[in-house]
Amino acid sequence: MTRFQCIVVGLGAMGSCALAELARRGVRVLGIDRFAPPHDRGSSHGGSRVIRLSYFEHPDYSRDAGEALRHETGLIVGGPVGNGASAGMLRSAREHGLKVEALDGAELTRRFPMFRVPADWECVFEAPGGFVRPERTIAAALADAARHGAEMRLDTPIERWGADARGAWVECAGTRIEAESLVLAAGAWMPALLAGRAATLRPTRETIVWLDDRGDERFRRPNMPVWLFDRGALPAVYGIPRFDGMGAPSGMKVGLHGDGPDATPESIAREVDAAAVARATSAANERLAVDAPLEVVAARHCLYTMSPDTDFVLGLHPEHPAARVAIACGFSGHGFKFAPVIGEALADLAMHGSTALPIGFLSPQRFAKGV
Ligand SMILES: Cc1cc2nc3c(=O)[nH]c(=O)nc-3n(C[C@H](O)[C@H](O)[C@H](O)COP(=O)(O)OP(=O)(O)OC[C@H]3O[C@@H](n4cnc5c(N)ncnc54)[C@H](O)[C@@H]3O)c2cc1C
């Protein structure tokens, strides 16, 4: 029977980057996915993902996550006086010495006349912010992994996995495959894979909407930056200028961050939620300088996997540290921009059981009830 040094389960954003990193390090590695990534059944489709350097959720996120496949459009974050999004972004920029500009709503609309916000709003502009292309990033990582000798099994769901003193194993299609270490990066399927220990992970079904920008150049690159406006107790609204290709509809992409109901991966295929589309469309139009609201071109679902504190869950499985079972999940709707660095951390954990990267605050151990 073949024995690998490492098996990576799930080849989406995180798993594809881990596979590529392990292969580049010369590790004999096998990647397995239930579908053929990039695909539209999980959390990594829709054509674009916002990236920023000054990260308002936690200053420790602000590392260089790689330049490749990244499009710098600039990034605006703003909201009413005292809003947490721009305050957090300023704090993070200060702590990490990153260059950002604070501006009020009046200056924002003067410099970026495509927006409509009250004059006293507090906003921040980050010039290197922008977006990455998720499907292309995954395809590139898998191609790189293959080039460096990684083996892959696609359309092959893992049914069981385990670990003991000799290492780890997975079972798929009636076959048991063994390895010295294991990476579990199955996105919204992690609750099923971690059965019984995953009470704290909560997948939600989010709605992405594409609006007809009517060919108005103000709403297109390079004029329009990526944007996110804080709405206090309501989910923040974000937008990304049109970028065609990789199956994404044509139009300005908008959405509400964390608006969706609890869900399972199976529910993503259902008809798009019309009320969610209307909420996102109206919140976006409210912030755009238009005489008549931009209309919906297309809408799709995508899955978040929420952790209780919305920080990622990244580290060794608490019950299998010796077998070096590394888990990556709970990306809570903001993980994509870190995929390359998470791939590095997973490769370190799988091969050495530890990493020099500052991921201590993401440890699965922080949840008393388990992952
Ligand atoms: C609408 C939306 C907008 C977002 N916007 C942003 C953003 O602007 N910026 C940002 O940084 N992040 C954003 N995110 C979050 C980011 O996209 C996710 O954090 C990231 O894609 C998660 O990657 P993943 O590898 O965990 O999951 P996925 O990419 O879904 O990969 C999981 C893989 O595991 C496979 N799998 C599952 N079960 C099994 C099994 N049993 N056996 C084998 N394979 C299995 C699946 O087929 C899948 O390929 C957004 C997410 C959504 C949904």
PDBQT file of the ligand as one rigid body, heavy atoms in Angstrom, charges set to zero:
ROOT
HETATM    1  C1  LIG A 401     -19.832  35.364  -0.714  1.00  0.00    +0.000 C 
HETATM    2  C2  LIG A 401     -18.468  35.263  -0.140  1.00  0.00    +0.000 A 
HETATM    3  C3  LIG A 401     -17.651  36.377  -0.153  1.00  0.00    +0.000 A 
HETATM    4  C4  LIG A 401     -16.391  36.314   0.415  1.00  0.00    +0.000 A 
HETATM    5  N1  LIG A 401     -15.600  37.420   0.344  1.00  0.00    +0.000 NA
HETATM    6  C5  LIG A 401     -14.338  37.353   0.797  1.00  0.00    +0.000 A 
HETATM    7  C6  LIG A 401     -13.476  38.447   0.609  1.00  0.00    +0.000 A 
HETATM    8  O1  LIG A 401     -13.874  39.449   0.014  1.00  0.00    +0.000 OA
HETATM    9  N2  LIG A 401     -12.207  38.356   1.074  1.00  0.00    +0.000 N 
HETATM   10  C7  LIG A 401     -11.750  37.221   1.692  1.00  0.00    +0.000 A 
HETATM   11  O2  LIG A 401     -10.584  37.191   2.096  1.00  0.00    +0.000 OA
HETATM   12  N3  LIG A 401     -12.549  36.147   1.882  1.00  0.00    +0.000 NA
HETATM   13  C8  LIG A 401     -13.824  36.194   1.443  1.00  0.00    +0.000 A 
HETATM   14  N4  LIG A 401     -14.644  35.120   1.574  1.00  0.00    +0.000 N 
HETATM   15  C9  LIG A 401     -14.185  33.955   2.333  1.00  0.00    +0.000 C 
HETATM   16  C10 LIG A 401     -13.278  33.025   1.554  1.00  0.00    +0.000 C 
HETATM   17  O3  LIG A 401     -13.735  32.894   0.224  1.00  0.00    +0.000 OA
HETATM   18  C11 LIG A 401     -13.261  31.694   2.289  1.00  0.00    +0.000 C 
HETATM   19  O4  LIG A 401     -12.754  31.932   3.603  1.00  0.00    +0.000 OA
HETATM   20  C12 LIG A 401     -12.392  30.674   1.608  1.00  0.00    +0.000 C 
HETATM   21  O5  LIG A 401     -12.761  30.544   0.258  1.00  0.00    +0.000 OA
HETATM   22  C13 LIG A 401     -12.517  29.341   2.330  1.00  0.00    +0.000 C 
HETATM   23  O6  LIG A 401     -11.711  28.395   1.691  1.00  0.00    +0.000 OA
HETATM   24  P1  LIG A 401     -11.712  26.878   2.156  1.00  0.00    +0.000 P 
HETATM   25  O7  LIG A 401     -10.545  26.248   1.516  1.00  0.00    +0.000 OA
HETATM   26  O8  LIG A 401     -11.858  26.785   3.638  1.00  0.00    +0.000 OA
HETATM   27  O9  LIG A 401     -13.084  26.268   1.561  1.00  0.00    +0.000 OA
HETATM   28  P2  LIG A 401     -13.400  25.794   0.063  1.00  0.00    +0.000 P 
HETATM   29  O10 LIG A 401     -12.672  26.613  -0.924  1.00  0.00    +0.000 OA
HETATM   30  O11 LIG A 401     -14.860  25.661  -0.032  1.00  0.00    +0.000 OA
HETATM   31  O12 LIG A 401     -12.697  24.351  -0.008  1.00  0.00    +0.000 OA
HETATM   32  C14 LIG A 401     -13.138  23.221   0.694  1.00  0.00    +0.000 C 
HETATM   33  C15 LIG A 401     -12.906  22.026  -0.218  1.00  0.00    +0.000 C 
HETATM   34  O13 LIG A 401     -13.088  20.830   0.532  1.00  0.00    +0.000 OA
HETATM   35  C16 LIG A 401     -13.658  19.876  -0.325  1.00  0.00    +0.000 C 
HETATM   36  N5  LIG A 401     -14.245  18.829   0.510  1.00  0.00    +0.000 N 
HETATM   37  C17 LIG A 401     -15.243  18.963   1.399  1.00  0.00    +0.000 A 
HETATM   38  N6  LIG A 401     -15.515  17.805   2.024  1.00  0.00    +0.000 NA
HETATM   39  C18 LIG A 401     -14.657  16.895   1.521  1.00  0.00    +0.000 A 
HETATM   40  C19 LIG A 401     -14.451  15.497   1.757  1.00  0.00    +0.000 A 
HETATM   41  N7  LIG A 401     -15.176  14.816   2.645  1.00  0.00    +0.000 N 
HETATM   42  N8  LIG A 401     -13.495  14.861   1.034  1.00  0.00    +0.000 NA
HETATM   43  C20 LIG A 401     -12.752  15.539   0.121  1.00  0.00    +0.000 A 
HETATM   44  N9  LIG A 401     -12.917  16.864  -0.133  1.00  0.00    +0.000 NA
HETATM   45  C21 LIG A 401     -13.844  17.537   0.565  1.00  0.00    +0.000 A 
HETATM   46  C22 LIG A 401     -14.683  20.686  -1.124  1.00  0.00    +0.000 C 
HETATM   47  O14 LIG A 401     -15.084  20.061  -2.306  1.00  0.00    +0.000 OA
HETATM   48  C23 LIG A 401     -13.921  21.974  -1.357  1.00  0.00    +0.000 C 
HETATM   49  O15 LIG A 401     -13.236  21.953  -2.611  1.00  0.00    +0.000 OA
HETATM   50  C24 LIG A 401     -15.925  35.121   1.017  1.00  0.00    +0.000 A 
HETATM   51  C25 LIG A 401     -16.740  33.985   1.022  1.00  0.00    +0.000 A 
HETATM   52  C26 LIG A 401     -17.996  34.047   0.438  1.00  0.00    +0.000 A 
HETATM   53  C27 LIG A 401     -18.859  32.825   0.455  1.00  0.00    +0.000 C 
ENDROOT
TORSDOF 0
